[in-house]
């Protein structure tokens, strides 16, 4: 068990300044200390600390709300780049006075009661409102699609109910852009960069791909699962993040890719540094896939269900 307490409160309890300052601090948030054993998930520590500092009428929003709804660190780790801490979003009434906002990102907009629920004693935006906010606050269209995928993959939104949720809303910033991406949502995406790659695939004018497509050989045996695939043209794309540079990962990836290429699939690997020209890379690979000798195709792509 643990407790987050303001340093001023600890002093009123009779704790000396030295004793209070010796307690564990919370990364990115000042004026609070940790008593007891902190949770294994460091995101929760920051969330509880932010809530301790939240003004009256605040509602936890954005990525922190998504964490309380069950989104894993694999998708939202509470950082912008794996190292830099993201501020914690709080939606607050417009008439809230001044207070310490360090480590917080204040959204001065009222959240309707119907879009608020309580989780563990914290007022948070409901699951569909959380995903809507994450998507409309996203800095790029690719990231916007990724946030919608996160919601679908974690069952925070469902196709019919999310459409009904969006229908009556109006006046929210970037809501129209979220609606435009609705048909592209996938429940099968396994990372944010993978979703961003899919957005660029579609922007390049290529047919909408199957997400995490299983690939079998002609005997029906499973060979691999590729991030994105167009079974009609034989084009497959893999996003290679940092884990693919660790230890023997690159050797194993190359062995896997060689097997798929021997089966006559056109496999393109996209790395973080490729992002500025990702659409060009995909189009070049699509041309090679189109020019392949289809008589050499030795793969089968079973149908999969999605959003």
Secondary structure, 3 states (H helix, E strand, C coil): CEEEEEHHHHHHCCCCHHHHHHCEEECCEEEEEEEECCCCCHHHHHHHHHHHHCCCCCEECHHHHHHHCCCCCCCCCCECCCCCECCEEEEECCCCCCCCCCCEEEEECCCCHHHEEEECCEEEECHHHHHHHHHHHCCCHHHHHHHHHHHHHCCCCCHHHHHHHHHCCCCCCCHHHHHHHHHHCCCCCCCHHHHHHHHHHHHCCCCCCEEEEEEEECCCCEEEEEEEEECCCCEEEEEECHHHHCCCHHHHHHHHHHHHHHCCCEEEEEEHHHHHHHHHHHHHHHHHHHCCCHHHCCEECCCCCCC
